[in-house]
Amino acid sequence: MAAIGLKVAFLGPPASFSHQAATAAFSKNSAKLIPYVSFADAFAAVQQQQADYAVIPFENSTNGSVVQTLDLLADREDQYNSVKVCGEHYLTVHHCLLVRKGTYPGGWSSYDGSITKLYTHPQAWGQCETFLSQSFKGVERQDVSSTSKAGEIVAKETEERSAAIASRFAAEYHGADVLKENIEDRADNTTRFLILRNVQASRSAQLVFDQSNVPTSTKKSLISFAIDHSSPGALANVLLIFKAHGLNLTSINSRPSLRRAWQYIFFVECGRTPSDENKNAVTMALSDLEKVTEFCRDLGTWKDQLGESA
């Protein structure tokens, strides 16, 4: 289904993995992809309806959860109360070693060890540690805001021999050479992106990527809550509610609540196979959660892209 004027926010700059994921997720739509410089800016674009959707990294199969996304979903100051998850996209992440064009015409086989500095996003270091420890032990590492930014820096470098860890997508965009590709530790290195929408937006925009009511083998839902930690078994009692309503827990994360020290906001992702018996399972679970938590919030339901092909 095409939508005229559809706007999709992604974590920029252009040629980031988020850009690549947004391109793939909305490939069938006439969408304008708009880069935002921070996670918060992308969330705000959806909340303020400057964008119809946002594509945000949520977790990596090698490095785990993206805490910036969890902190924004925690929404401690109630800034994003209309933002919900409506879908997901899995992107297999292949990292490459990028250098300025023409720097090493002989390629990796003739590399002479002259690179003195590496640039990338902090998440990427841990995904390529084996390669880095073998080939660049002791070489200076510089964190930058994105893998795409790393590629841009190296492509424009004129004085020192530096390299970036980024995608081939970024190399082509910035005009850099790929010195070595597929340097990630695991061939199945995958990042899962959440697709966000504003629940107050027009129905026509929602229909483009609203997966909450799509018949499918499995659905996922995300719920956040906080509890009174002084009550023995409080968390265990909360988790039993999910079991009672036939919701299979697939992940649990936590972040500091910032209301008081050592209190946490928990994020529970749960899955279910739709049936007549459990069609209201999430609603009923939330009703029960309200009785035993300090607060709880429904963060969205969407089609499980691992459970069924897109």
Summary of the structure (lengths in Angstrom):
residues: 310
radius of gyration: 21.3
end to end distance: 14.3
largest distance: 66.5
contacts: 998
relative contact order: 0.17
helix: 29%
strand: 32%
